[in-house]
C-alpha cells in the first residue's frame, strides 16, 4: 500500500476519535472542571505511555526532551483553551470552529516550514474551509457562546502551529518518546492552573469512561499516530483530513446529545468529505507518477 495513503487513512481514524470527544467531554464538564479533567486525562495518558518507552535511550536525550516539551506546550495551549471554551459553547460549534486551522496550515507551512503546498492541497484546503463556513451558517448565533468561541479560535491557532512544529521535527525523533513528552507537558502545564479550579469535581461512571477514552484512544493512540504520520504527510494535506473533525463532532453530537443535524451541516460536511477525498487521491496520484518517473534502479 502507498505509505502516504496509509498514513492519511490513519489520520482519518484519529480525526474520528477527536470528533467523538467533543460531546462526551461537554457532558463530563458538567461534573468536573476543565483543568482537573485535563490533568487526569493526560496523567493517565502519560502513565499508559511510560512503560512502552521506559527503555528508550531517547527518553534522556536533551534534544528529545526539548522538542517534546516545545510541541507539548503548543498542544497544551490547544487543549486547554478548547476545553475551557467548551464550557461556554456547544460541542458541535466547538468542533466547527476548531476546523479553521485547515485554512491556516497552508500559510503556516509556507512561512514556517518553507514548503509551498501542492496546488491540489491548496484547492482542497479552501474547499474544506468553504464547507466549514456553510456548516457554521447553520449554527444559530448565540451571544452567550462568544467567550467559548473566542477561546476555541485561539486554540485552533495553537493547533496549527503544533501540527507544523511536529511536521518539522518528528522525522528525526523517537516517536514514542516524542509523544510521551507531549502528553506529559499537557498534564504539567495544566496543573499550573489548578489553584484557580479547585471546585466543581464529581466523578461518576460516564466521567471515568470519558477520561479513559480521551486518554488512551484520543490521547496516546491518536497523538502517537499523528506524530508518526506527519513524518510522511505534508501538514496541509493532514489539515484537510483533520477538517473531518467538525463533521465527526457534529455527527457524534447528534447521536450522544441529540443536537439537530441541519441542512447546512449536511451540505458543509459533504464538501469537507469531498476535500479530504481530493487530498488523499491527489497525493496518491502524485506519488504514483513520481515512482513511474524514477529509473528502475532507483525504485
Backbone as numpy.savetxt, mean C-alpha at the origin, in Angstrom:
# Nx Ny Nz CAx CAy CAz Cx Cy Cz
7.04 -18.53 -16.43 6.19 -17.32 -16.43 7.08 -16.07 -16.43
6.66 -15.05 -17.15 7.36 -13.78 -17.15 7.47 -13.25 -15.72
8.70 -12.92 -15.30 8.94 -12.53 -13.90 8.16 -11.28 -13.52
8.19 -10.27 -14.41 7.50 -9.03 -14.10 6.00 -9.26 -13.99
5.45 -10.08 -14.88 4.02 -10.36 -14.84 3.65 -11.09 -13.55
4.54 -12.00 -13.11 4.31 -12.72 -11.85 4.23 -11.76 -10.67
5.18 -10.83 -10.61 5.20 -9.90 -9.48 4.07 -8.87 -9.56
3.63 -8.54 -10.75 2.44 -7.69 -10.87 1.22 -8.41 -10.29
1.13 -9.71 -10.56 0.04 -10.50 -9.99 0.12 -10.57 -8.48
1.34 -10.72 -7.95 1.52 -10.75 -6.50 1.13 -9.41 -5.87
1.47 -8.31 -6.56 1.09 -6.99 -6.05 -0.43 -6.83 -6.05
-1.11 -7.46 -6.99 -2.57 -7.40 -7.01 -3.15 -8.12 -5.79
-2.53 -9.23 -5.39 -2.96 -9.94 -4.17 -2.76 -9.05 -2.96
-1.61 -8.38 -2.90 -1.33 -7.44 -1.81 -2.39 -6.35 -1.77
-2.74 -5.83 -2.95 -3.73 -4.76 -3.04 -5.08 -5.22 -2.51
-5.42 -6.46 -2.77 -6.68 -7.02 -2.25 -6.67 -7.03 -0.72
-5.58 -7.52 -0.13 -5.47 -7.54 1.34 -5.62 -6.13 1.91
-4.91 -5.17 1.29 -4.97 -3.79 1.79 -6.36 -3.20 1.64
-7.05 -3.51 0.55 -8.40 -3.00 0.36 -9.36 -3.49 1.43
-9.22 -4.77 1.79 -10.11 -5.35 2.82 -9.87 -4.72 4.18
-8.66 -4.23 4.43 -8.36 -3.69 5.76 -9.18 -2.44 6.10
-9.61 -1.68 5.08 -10.30 -0.41 5.37 -11.57 -0.60 6.21
-12.52 -1.43 5.80 -13.72 -1.58 6.62 -13.48 -2.29 7.95
-12.57 -3.29 7.98 -12.37 -4.01 9.24 -11.65 -3.12 10.26
-10.71 -2.29 9.79 -10.06 -1.35 10.72 -11.05 -0.28 11.17
-11.89 0.18 10.25 -12.90 1.18 10.59 -13.77 0.69 11.75
-14.20 -0.56 11.69 -15.01 -1.13 12.77 -14.18 -1.25 14.05
-12.94 -1.72 13.92 -12.08 -1.93 15.09 -11.77 -0.64 15.82
-11.71 0.48 15.09 -11.41 1.77 15.72 -12.56 2.27 16.60
-13.70 1.61 16.55 -14.78 1.92 17.48 -14.46 1.39 18.88
-13.51 0.45 18.95 -13.16 -0.18 20.24 -11.73 0.13 20.68
-10.89 0.58 19.75 -9.48 0.79 20.09 -8.96 2.02 19.35
-8.24 2.88 20.06 -7.72 4.09 19.41 -6.65 3.73 18.39
-6.41 4.58 17.40 -5.52 4.23 16.29 -4.07 3.97 16.68
-3.55 4.68 17.68 -2.16 4.51 18.06 -1.93 3.14 18.70
-2.78 2.77 19.65 -2.66 1.45 20.27 -2.84 0.35 19.21
-3.77 0.57 18.30 -4.00 -0.41 17.24 -2.73 -0.59 16.40
-2.09 0.51 16.00 -0.89 0.42 15.18 0.27 -0.23 15.94
0.41 0.13 17.23 1.48 -0.46 18.03 1.32 -1.98 18.11
0.10 -2.42 18.44 -0.16 -3.86 18.54 -0.02 -4.55 17.20
-0.59 -3.94 16.16 -0.53 -4.55 14.82 0.90 -4.77 14.36
1.73 -3.75 14.46 3.08 -3.87 13.92 4.05 -4.53 14.89
3.70 -4.59 16.16 4.49 -5.40 17.09 4.28 -6.87 16.79
3.03 -7.27 16.52 2.75 -8.65 16.12 3.50 -8.97 14.82
3.45 -8.06 13.85 4.15 -8.27 12.58 5.65 -8.48 12.81
6.23 -7.65 13.66 7.67 -7.73 13.92 8.03 -9.05 14.60
7.21 -9.48 15.55 7.47 -10.73 16.27 7.33 -11.94 15.35
6.37 -11.87 14.44 6.19 -12.97 13.47 7.38 -13.02 12.52
7.89 -11.87 12.16 8.98 -11.78 11.18 10.33 -12.14 11.78
10.53 -11.84 13.05 11.86 -11.97 13.67 12.46 -13.38 13.55
11.74 -14.46 13.87 12.34 -15.80 13.75 12.78 -16.15 12.33
12.14 -15.53 11.35 12.43 -15.84 9.95 13.74 -15.22 9.48
14.18 -14.17 10.17 15.40 -13.47 9.72 16.46 -13.41 10.82
16.23 -14.13 11.93 17.11 -14.03 13.10 18.55 -14.40 12.79
18.76 -15.32 11.84 20.11 -15.78 11.53 20.75 -15.02 10.37
20.04 -14.06 9.84 20.57 -13.31 8.70 21.69 -12.36 9.14
22.77 -12.37 8.41 23.88 -11.46 8.72 23.48 -10.01 8.49
22.52 -9.81 7.58 22.10 -8.44 7.26 21.39 -7.77 8.41
20.94 -8.55 9.39 20.19 -7.99 10.51 21.01 -6.98 11.29
22.33 -7.14 11.26 23.22 -6.24 12.01 24.04 -5.33 11.10
23.74 -5.37 9.81 24.46 -4.52 8.88 23.94 -3.08 8.96
24.87 -2.15 9.11 24.49 -0.74 9.29 23.65 -0.23 8.13
24.03 -0.58 6.92 23.31 -0.09 5.74 21.87 -0.61 5.71
21.70 -1.90 6.06 20.35 -2.48 6.07 19.48 -1.82 7.14
20.08 -1.53 8.28 19.33 -0.90 9.37 18.88 0.51 8.96
19.81 1.27 8.38 19.48 2.64 7.97 18.41 2.65 6.89
18.59 1.81 5.86 17.61 1.76 4.78 16.25 1.29 5.30
16.27 0.30 6.18 15.02 -0.24 6.71 14.24 0.78 7.53
14.96 1.50 8.41 14.28 2.50 9.24 13.87 3.73 8.43
14.63 4.05 7.40 14.25 5.19 6.55 12.95 4.89 5.80
12.89 3.70 5.19 11.66 3.29 4.51 10.53 3.11 5.53
10.90 2.64 6.73 9.91 2.42 7.78 9.29 3.71 8.28
10.09 4.78 8.32 9.55 6.06 8.76 8.50 6.57 7.78
8.78 6.44 6.48 7.79 6.83 5.47 6.54 5.96 5.57
6.77 4.67 5.83 5.64 3.76 5.97 4.81 4.13 7.20
5.50 4.49 8.29 4.80 4.94 9.50 3.93 6.17 9.22
4.48 7.16 8.52 3.70 8.36 8.21 2.43 7.99 7.44
2.59 7.10 6.47 1.42 6.67 5.70 0.38 5.99 6.56
0.80 5.00 7.33 -0.14 4.23 8.15 -0.74 5.07 9.27
0.09 5.88 9.92 -0.39 6.67 11.05 -1.46 7.67 10.61
-1.15 8.43 9.57 -2.10 9.45 9.09 -3.35 8.81 8.50
-3.17 7.71 7.81 -4.32 7.03 7.23 -5.23 6.44 8.30
-4.64 5.82 9.33 -5.44 5.18 10.38 -6.13 6.21 11.25
-5.42 7.28 11.61 -6.06 8.36 12.36 -7.17 9.00 11.52
-6.88 9.22 10.25 -7.87 9.81 9.36 -9.10 8.96 9.18
-8.94 7.64 9.29 -10.06 6.72 9.12 -11.11 6.89 10.22
-10.70 7.48 11.34 -11.66 7.77 12.40 -12.66 8.85 11.97
-12.26 9.70 11.02 -13.04 10.88 10.68 -13.60 10.86 9.26
-13.47 9.73 8.57 -14.05 9.61 7.24 -14.52 8.18 7.05
-15.21 7.92 5.95 -15.72 6.57 5.71 -14.62 5.66 5.17
-14.79 4.35 5.32 -13.77 3.42 4.86 -13.63 3.44 3.34
-14.74 3.55 2.63 -14.67 3.57 1.17 -14.00 4.85 0.67
-14.32 5.99 1.31 -13.72 7.26 0.89 -12.24 7.30 1.22
-11.85 6.72 2.35 -10.44 6.64 2.71 -9.67 5.85 1.66
-10.28 4.74 1.22 -9.63 3.93 0.19 -9.49 4.68 -1.12
-10.52 5.44 -1.48 -10.49 6.21 -2.73 -9.41 7.28 -2.68
-9.35 8.03 -1.58 -8.37 9.12 -1.47 -6.95 8.56 -1.46
-6.74 7.43 -0.80 -5.41 6.83 -0.76 -4.89 6.56 -2.17
-5.80 6.31 -3.09 -5.41 5.99 -4.45 -4.83 7.12 -5.26
-4.74 8.33 -4.68 -4.20 9.44 -5.47 -2.71 9.27 -5.76
-2.04 8.35 -5.06 -0.62 8.20 -5.34 -0.36 7.63 -6.74
-1.41 7.11 -7.38 -1.21 6.57 -8.73 -0.77 7.65 -9.71
-1.24 8.88 -9.51 -0.85 9.95 -10.42 0.41 10.67 -9.93
0.76 10.46 -8.65 1.98 11.08 -8.11 3.22 10.26 -8.45
3.06 8.94 -8.60 4.21 8.07 -8.79 5.02 8.34 -10.06
4.36 8.62 -11.20 5.18 8.92 -12.39 6.08 10.13 -12.18
5.56 11.17 -11.52 6.34 12.37 -11.27 7.47 12.09 -10.29
7.16 11.41 -9.19 8.18 11.10 -8.19 9.23 10.16 -8.79
8.78 9.21 -9.61 9.70 8.28 -10.26 10.70 9.02 -11.13
10.21 10.03 -11.82 11.08 10.80 -12.72 12.04 11.70 -11.94
11.53 12.38 -10.92 12.35 13.34 -10.16 13.32 12.63 -9.22
12.83 11.64 -8.48 13.63 10.99 -7.45 14.49 9.86 -7.99
13.92 9.04 -8.88 14.64 7.88 -9.39 15.32 8.14 -10.74
15.03 9.31 -11.34 15.58 9.65 -12.65 15.18 8.62 -13.71
14.00 8.06 -13.53 13.47 7.09 -14.49 12.20 7.65 -15.11
12.23 7.83 -16.41 11.00 8.28 -17.06 10.17 7.05 -17.38
8.96 6.96 -16.83 8.14 5.76 -17.04 7.76 5.56 -18.49
7.49 4.31 -18.85 7.07 4.00 -20.21 5.75 4.72 -20.52
5.56 5.02 -21.79 4.38 5.77 -22.20 3.09 5.07 -21.79
3.07 3.74 -21.94 1.85 3.00 -21.61 1.54 3.12 -20.13
2.58 3.21 -19.29 2.37 3.33 -17.84 1.84 4.71 -17.48
2.33 5.75 -18.18 1.82 7.10 -17.94 0.35 7.18 -18.34
0.02 6.61 -19.50 -1.37 6.60 -19.96 -2.25 5.85 -18.96
-1.77 4.68 -18.51 -2.54 3.89 -17.55 -2.71 4.61 -16.23
-1.67 5.35 -15.81 -1.74 6.10 -14.55 -2.85 7.15 -14.60
-2.88 7.91 -15.70 -3.90 8.95 -15.80 -5.29 8.36 -16.05
-5.34 7.22 -16.73 -6.62 6.53 -16.90 -7.15 6.07 -15.54
-6.24 5.50 -14.73 -6.63 5.06 -13.39 -7.04 6.24 -12.53
-6.33 7.36 -12.67 -6.68 8.55 -11.90 -8.06 9.07 -12.32
-8.36 8.99 -13.62 -9.69 9.37 -14.09 -10.77 8.51 -13.46
-10.49 7.20 -13.37 -11.44 6.31 -12.69 -11.61 6.66 -11.24
-10.50 7.08 -10.62 -10.53 7.49 -9.22 -11.41 8.73 -9.04
-11.31 9.68 -9.96 -12.12 10.89 -9.90 -13.60 10.54 -10.03
-13.91 9.62 -10.94 -15.31 9.20 -11.12 -15.84 8.54 -9.85
-15.01 7.67 -9.24 -15.43 7.05 -7.98 -15.68 8.11 -6.91
-14.80 9.11 -6.86 -14.93 10.17 -5.86 -16.21 10.98 -6.09
-16.61 11.13 -7.36 -17.82 11.90 -7.66 -19.05 11.24 -7.07
-18.95 9.95 -6.83 -20.08 9.25 -6.26 -20.18 9.38 -4.75
-19.13 9.95 -4.13 -19.15 10.13 -2.68 -19.89 11.42 -2.34
-20.77 11.34 -1.41 -21.52 12.52 -0.99 -20.63 13.41 -0.14
-20.52 14.67 -0.55 -19.69 15.61 0.19 -20.20 15.75 1.62
-19.31 15.60 2.56 -19.68 15.66 3.97 -18.63 16.47 4.71
-18.98 17.66 5.20 -18.00 18.52 5.89 -17.34 17.83 7.07
-18.03 16.89 7.68 -17.47 16.22 8.85 -16.30 15.30 8.48
-16.17 15.02 7.18 -15.08 14.16 6.71 -13.81 14.95 6.42
-13.85 16.27 6.53 -12.75 17.10 6.05 -11.41 16.72 6.69
-11.37 16.63 8.02 -10.12 16.32 8.71 -9.60 14.95 8.28
-10.48 13.97 8.26 -10.07 12.63 7.86 -9.56 12.59 6.44
-10.22 13.33 5.55 -9.80 13.36 4.14 -8.44 14.02 3.99
-8.19 15.11 4.72 -6.91 15.80 4.62 -5.77 14.92 5.14
-5.98 14.25 6.24 -4.96 13.36 6.79 -4.66 12.22 5.81
-5.71 11.72 5.15 -5.54 10.62 4.20 -4.79 11.07 2.96
-5.03 12.29 2.52 -4.30 12.84 1.36 -2.80 12.90 1.67
-2.46 13.39 2.87 -1.04 13.47 3.25 -0.44 12.07 3.35
-1.23 11.13 3.85 -0.74 9.75 3.95 -0.45 9.18 2.56
-1.26 9.53 1.58 -1.04 9.05 0.21 0.28 9.58 -0.34
0.62 10.82 0.01 1.90 11.39 -0.41 3.05 10.61 0.23
2.91 10.28 1.51 3.94 9.50 2.21 4.10 8.13 1.56
3.00 7.47 1.21 3.07 6.18 0.55 3.79 6.29 -0.80
3.56 7.39 -1.51 4.21 7.59 -2.80 5.72 7.57 -2.66
6.24 8.34 -1.70 7.68 8.41 -1.50 8.22 7.10 -0.93
7.41 6.40 -0.14 7.86 5.12 0.40 8.03 4.09 -0.72
7.08 4.06 -1.65 7.18 3.14 -2.78 8.41 3.45 -3.62
8.64 4.74 -3.87 9.81 5.14 -4.66 11.11 4.78 -3.94
11.15 4.99 -2.64 12.35 4.68 -1.86 12.64 3.19 -1.89
11.61 2.37 -1.67 11.78 0.92 -1.69 12.22 0.46 -3.08
11.63 1.06 -4.11 12.01 0.71 -5.48 13.48 0.99 -5.74
13.99 2.03 -5.14 15.39 2.43 -5.38 16.38 1.52 -4.66
16.03 1.04 -3.45 17.01 0.35 -2.63 16.74 -1.14 -2.40
15.55 -1.63 -2.71 15.21 -3.01 -2.33 16.06 -4.06 -3.03
16.50 -3.79 -4.27 17.25 -4.80 -5.02 18.57 -5.16 -4.36
19.17 -4.24 -3.64 20.48 -4.50 -3.04 20.43 -4.91 -1.59
19.25 -5.19 -1.06 19.11 -5.51 0.36 18.45 -6.87 0.56
18.68 -7.43 1.75 17.98 -8.65 2.15 16.50 -8.31 2.35
15.62 -8.90 1.55 14.20 -8.53 1.57 13.58 -8.76 2.94
13.92 -9.87 3.58 13.34 -10.17 4.89 13.74 -9.17 5.94
15.04 -8.85 6.00 15.53 -7.88 6.98 14.97 -6.49 6.68
14.93 -6.12 5.41 14.38 -4.83 5.00 12.92 -4.71 5.44
12.18 -5.79 5.28 10.77 -5.82 5.70 10.65 -5.71 7.21
11.48 -6.47 7.94 11.43 -6.47 9.40 11.64 -5.07 9.97
12.66 -4.37 9.49 12.94 -3.05 10.04 11.84 -2.04 9.71
11.18 -2.21 8.59 10.06 -1.33 8.27 8.88 -1.57 9.21
8.58 -2.83 9.45 7.48 -3.18 10.36 7.78 -2.68 11.77
9.01 -2.93 12.22 9.41 -2.49 13.56 9.35 -0.98 13.68
9.72 -0.29 12.63 9.71 1.18 12.64 8.32 1.73 12.92
7.31 1.16 12.27 5.95 1.66 12.46 5.53 1.50 13.91
5.85 0.35 14.51 5.51 0.13 15.92 6.24 1.12 16.83
7.53 1.33 16.59 8.33 2.21 17.45 7.91 3.67 17.30
7.77 4.14 16.07 7.37 5.53 15.86 5.96 5.80 16.37
5.07 4.81 16.25 3.71 4.98 16.75 3.69 5.11 18.27
4.60 4.40 18.94 4.64 4.43 20.40 4.98 5.81 20.94
5.61 6.66 20.13 5.93 8.02 20.56 4.67 8.84 20.83
3.55 8.45 20.20 2.29 9.17 20.35 1.37 8.53 21.40
1.87 7.48 22.05 1.04 6.77 23.03 0.57 7.66 24.18
1.40 8.58 24.70 0.92 9.44 25.81 -0.32 10.26 25.45
-0.57 10.49 24.17 -1.73 11.27 23.75 -2.95 10.39 23.44
-2.75 9.05 23.50 -3.84 8.13 23.15 -3.90 6.99 24.18
-4.10 7.34 25.44 -4.13 6.33 26.49 -5.52 5.74 26.70
-6.54 6.45 26.28 -7.90 5.98 26.51 -8.47 5.34 25.25
-9.67 4.78 25.39 -10.35 4.23 24.24 -9.80 2.90 23.78
-9.58 1.97 24.73 -9.06 0.66 24.39 -9.98 -0.43 24.93
-10.52 -1.21 24.02 -11.38 -2.33 24.38 -11.11 -3.46 23.40
-10.91 -4.66 23.92 -10.55 -5.79 23.06 -11.69 -6.78 22.99
-12.04 -7.19 21.77 -13.03 -8.25 21.57 -12.56 -9.14 20.43
-13.38 -10.13 20.08 -12.99 -11.09 19.07 -12.72 -10.46 17.71
-13.54 -9.49 17.33 -13.36 -8.86 16.03 -12.06 -8.06 15.98
-11.75 -7.35 17.05 -10.51 -6.56 17.11 -9.29 -7.49 17.02
-9.35 -8.62 17.74 -8.24 -9.58 17.69 -8.06 -10.13 16.28
-9.19 -10.47 15.63 -9.12 -10.94 14.24 -8.48 -9.87 13.34
-8.93 -8.63 13.49 -8.41 -7.54 12.67 -6.91 -7.34 12.89
-6.48 -7.40 14.15 -5.06 -7.23 14.46 -4.21 -8.28 13.75
-4.63 -9.54 13.82 -3.83 -10.61 13.22 -3.95 -10.62 11.70
-5.11 -10.30 11.18 -5.27 -10.22 9.72 -4.38 -9.12 9.15
-4.45 -7.94 9.77 -3.65 -6.81 9.27 -2.16 -7.00 9.56
-1.84 -7.68 10.66 -0.43 -7.86 11.03 0.27 -8.88 10.15
-0.43 -9.96 9.81 0.21 -11.06 9.09 -0.03 -10.98 7.58
-1.29 -11.02 7.16 -1.59 -11.02 5.72 -1.36 -9.65 5.09
-1.91 -8.60 5.71 -1.76 -7.24 5.16 -0.51 -6.55 5.69
0.24 -7.24 6.54 1.46 -6.68 7.10 2.70 -7.42 6.62
3.06 -8.49 7.32 4.27 -9.25 6.99 4.28 -9.71 5.54
3.23 -10.44 5.15 3.18 -11.00 3.80 3.13 -9.90 2.74
2.25 -8.93 2.95 2.05 -7.88 1.94 3.30 -7.02 1.76
3.92 -6.61 2.85 5.08 -5.73 2.74 6.30 -6.49 2.22
6.43 -7.77 2.61 7.51 -8.59 2.07 7.37 -8.73 0.55
6.15 -9.03 0.09 5.91 -9.17 -1.35 6.18 -7.85 -2.06
5.73 -6.76 -1.46 5.95 -5.44 -2.07 7.43 -5.13 -2.20
8.19 -5.34 -1.12 9.63 -5.08 -1.16 10.32 -5.94 -2.22
9.89 -7.19 -2.32 10.47 -8.09 -3.31 10.08 -7.68 -4.73
8.82 -7.35 -4.91 8.31 -7.05 -6.24 8.89 -5.77 -6.81
9.10 -4.76 -5.95 9.59 -3.47 -6.44 11.04 -3.52 -6.92
11.69 -4.67 -6.71 13.01 -4.85 -7.30 12.89 -5.20 -8.79
11.70 -5.62 -9.22 11.49 -6.06 -10.60 10.44 -5.24 -11.34
9.59 -4.53 -10.59 8.48 -3.79 -11.20 8.71 -2.30 -10.98
8.60 -1.51 -12.05 8.76 -0.07 -11.94 7.69 0.51 -11.02
8.03 1.56 -10.24 7.05 2.12 -9.30 5.77 2.62 -9.97
5.89 3.16 -11.21 4.69 3.63 -11.90 3.75 2.47 -12.20
4.31 1.36 -12.69 3.50 0.18 -12.97 2.88 -0.37 -11.69
3.68 -0.39 -10.61 3.16 -0.85 -9.32 2.03 0.05 -8.84
2.18 1.37 -9.07 1.16 2.32 -8.64 -0.18 2.07 -9.31
-0.14 1.68 -10.60 -1.40 1.40 -11.29 -2.06 0.16 -10.70
-1.26 -0.84 -10.33 -1.83 -2.02 -9.68 -2.39 -1.64 -8.31
-1.64 -0.82 -7.57 -2.08 -0.42 -6.24 -3.38 0.39 -6.26
-3.71 1.00 -7.40 -4.94 1.78 -7.45 -6.17 0.89 -7.37
-5.94 -0.42 -7.45 -7.04 -1.35 -7.20 -7.46 -1.36 -5.74
-6.62 -0.79 -4.88 -6.93 -0.75 -3.45 -8.27 -0.09 -3.15
-8.59 1.10 -3.72 -9.91 1.68 -3.46 -11.05 0.85 -4.04
-10.79 0.12 -5.13 -11.82 -0.76 -5.68 -12.14 -1.86 -4.69
-11.09 -2.52 -4.18 -11.29 -3.58 -3.20 -11.85 -3.01 -1.89
-11.43 -1.80 -1.52 -11.95 -1.17 -0.30 -13.45 -0.92 -0.42
-13.87 -0.43 -1.61 -15.30 -0.17 -1.82 -16.10 -1.46 -1.80
-15.58 -2.51 -2.46 -16.27 -3.81 -2.47 -16.37 -4.40 -1.07
-15.25 -4.33 -0.32 -15.24 -4.88 1.04 -16.17 -4.08 1.95
-16.25 -2.77 1.73 -17.14 -1.93 2.54 -18.60 -2.30 2.30
-18.93 -2.67 1.06 -20.29 -3.12 0.75 -20.60 -4.40 1.49
-19.67 -5.35 1.44 -19.91 -6.68 2.03 -19.88 -6.64 3.55
-18.91 -5.92 4.12 -18.71 -5.97 5.58 -19.54 -4.94 6.32
-19.59 -3.70 5.79 -20.31 -2.63 6.48 -21.68 -2.36 5.88
-21.86 -2.70 4.61 -23.13 -2.44 3.94 -23.18 -1.10 3.24
-21.99 -0.52 2.95 -21.94 0.75 2.22 -22.50 0.57 0.82
-23.43 1.42 0.38 -24.02 1.26 -0.96 -22.96 1.41 -2.06
-23.06 0.58 -3.10 -22.15 0.63 -4.23 -22.87 1.30 -5.39
-22.58 2.59 -5.61 -23.28 3.37 -6.61 -22.73 3.20 -8.01
-23.39 3.81 -8.96 -23.01 3.71 -10.37 -21.65 4.33 -10.62
-21.33 5.44 -9.90 -20.03 6.08 -10.08 -18.90 5.15 -9.64
-19.12 4.44 -8.55 -18.12 3.50 -8.08 -17.91 2.37 -9.07
-19.00 1.87 -9.65 -18.90 0.79 -10.63 -18.16 1.24 -11.89
-18.50 2.43 -12.39 -17.84 2.93 -13.61 -16.37 3.23 -13.33
-16.11 3.99 -12.26 -14.73 4.33 -11.92 -13.89 3.10 -11.64
-14.46 2.13 -10.92 -13.74 0.90 -10.63 -13.41 0.11 -11.88
-14.34 0.10 -12.84 -14.10 -0.61 -14.10 -12.95 0.03 -14.88
-12.90 1.35 -14.86 -11.80 2.06 -15.55 -10.46 1.73 -14.88
-10.46 1.66 -13.55 -9.23 1.33 -12.84 -8.76 -0.08 -13.19
-9.69 -1.02 -13.27 -9.33 -2.40 -13.64 -8.75 -2.42 -15.05
-9.33 -1.64 -15.95 -8.81 -1.54 -17.31 -7.38 -1.00 -17.31
-7.13 0.01 -16.47 -5.78 0.58 -16.37 -4.79 -0.45 -15.86
-5.18 -1.27 -14.90 -4.31 -2.31 -14.38 -4.00 -3.34 -15.46
-5.02 -3.68 -16.26 -4.81 -4.64 -17.34 -3.84 -4.09 -18.37
-4.00 -2.82 -18.72 -3.11 -2.18 -19.70 -1.66 -2.21 -19.21
-1.46 -1.90 -17.94 -0.12 -1.90 -17.37 0.49 -3.29 -17.39
-0.26 -4.28 -16.94 0.24 -5.65 -16.87 0.54 -6.19 -18.26
-0.42 -6.03 -19.18 -0.27 -6.57 -20.52 0.81 -5.81 -21.29
0.85 -4.48 -21.10 1.87 -3.68 -21.76 3.27 -4.07 -21.32
3.44 -4.30 -20.00 4.73 -4.73 -19.48 5.14 -6.08 -20.03
4.17 -6.97 -20.15 4.44 -8.31 -20.69 4.91 -8.21 -22.14
4.23 -7.39 -22.95 4.59 -7.24 -24.36 5.97 -6.62 -24.53
6.30 -5.62 -23.66 7.61 -4.98 -23.75 8.72 -5.97 -23.44
8.52 -6.77 -22.38 9.54 -7.75 -22.02 9.68 -8.82 -23.09
8.56 -9.20 -23.68 8.58 -10.22 -24.74 9.35 -9.72 -25.96
9.07 -8.48 -26.35 9.76 -7.91 -27.51 11.25 -7.70 -27.22
11.57 -7.37 -25.96 12.97 -7.17 -25.58 13.74 -8.48 -25.67
13.12 -9.57 -25.22 13.77 -10.87 -25.29 13.97 -11.32 -26.73
12.99 -11.04 -27.57 13.10 -11.42 -28.97 14.21 -10.65 -29.67
14.47 -9.43 -29.19 15.50 -8.60 -29.81 16.91 -9.01 -29.40
17.03 -9.76 -28.29 18.35 -10.18 -27.84 18.90 -11.29 -28.72
20.21 -11.30 -28.94 20.82 -12.43 -29.64 20.62 -13.71 -28.85
20.60 -14.84 -29.53 20.31 -16.12 -28.90 21.23 -16.39 -27.73
22.50 -15.98 -27.88 23.49 -16.28 -26.82 23.23 -15.52 -25.55
22.49 -14.41 -25.63 22.25 -13.59 -24.44 20.97 -13.96 -23.74
20.19 -14.88 -24.30 18.89 -15.19 -23.70 19.03 -16.17 -22.55
